Amino acid sequence: MSKGTKQEYKRFNVDSIQNACLVMGMLISGVIVHLEKYKEYASEAKTLLENANSEYILAKNYDDINDKLLFR
């Protein structure tokens, strides 16, 4: 496997403190959005388990929430 160039890995031009702060802000805000969605989906999973009328839940219900969590 060949090593990638710097250009392949670099996504942002960080040539000053101001640009670095801007990039960090963008990265942090993206993480916050994903975290909030993850919490929402985890809450759905908890509710599904709490409201289950039997020992098992339907595979479709599990898969729907599990897919959301995995791909978040």
BELKA-V537122 format. One record per run of one state. SS is the DSSP state (helix for helix, strand for strand, loop for the rest). FROM is the first residue (numbers start at 1). TO is the last residue. Records with the same first field share a line. If there is no record, write none. Layout:
SS=FROM-TO + FROM-TO
This chain:
loop=1-5 + 10-16 + 51-58 + 72-72
helix=6-9 + 17-50 + 59-71
